[in-house]
Amino acid sequence: MSRPTTSSTAARHAKPATRRNALPARLSPGMACDTAFRIIARRHLDAVLAQHDGTCRGDPDALHQIRIALTHLRTAIRFFSPMVDDTLRPNVWAELKWLNSQLGMVRDLDVAIERIVAESGDELAVIAELQHWDEKRTESHRLLARALQSARYRRLVEQTSTWIESGPWSTRRSKEAIRLRRCTLADHASERLTEWETKLLKKARKLRKLDVEKRHKLRLLNKRMTYSIESLQDLFGGESLTKQKSILKKLRKAQRSLGQLNDDARGQALAASLNGAGLDASNRFLNRKREKKLLRTASAAYRKLDKTKPFRSADLAPSSEPEV
């Protein structure tokens, strides 16, 4: 019998807490928000765990997918705030943020190296330069694998799972806490999406004037909106599905442009920080013409989004039957 690998052993130990509640397989518009949160959060935590072994092995695609799943999970927590804002949430959030930072450094290096290779081909000078970047990436992957096999990671999974299932947020007896848990998903989602879209479009109107940091915050807000709509996929049908697809298309177009701008900024910072890669390498990520083009694309997407009517409860309720 073959001996299990370290990563697979760690993955078996890092399992969610026992799930007491049997939940519906799909979301429905009349579903209470506490049930909806558990369904969505479970899905994304399971998706994180599914990519654990591949990420430990250094698979770039697994790393990308685990980051997406983790961001989806963190977005769900924000989406159902203030319902889930209890005494344990700050610690759960801090640990998820720690995991995101561990994943982020490696992903930034992967993206930066891909960019250099794509634009420079097999020039000898570039090959020599990339050796330094590859060494840094190898070391970062090693540290990431260690983090994913650590006791801290296992505690994170167990703690987050337990909190999703039965955290203090789920048993508070104040009238407001009960109201938030019982609020229908359609009503909460339409209110939250309208709030976030209004904030997003207000900031997007000033896109060309934003510095790198503020542009990064706009990108995160765009991602939050996109991932929330994706998590509500079960609720769309007919005309509302067409509307959802149209809105997602515009958000993703803006997201791609803002993401490339952010990758450029991160690549430049990484190049400047790596000994031996210095100024020449950082210049690879500076391209004013490219920046203007990406800003134009994002701005155009936001102008089209601004003409689209915000989601209403009716858009999220193809069936008016309440959840039993």
Disulfide bonds with the S-S distance in Angstrom:
none
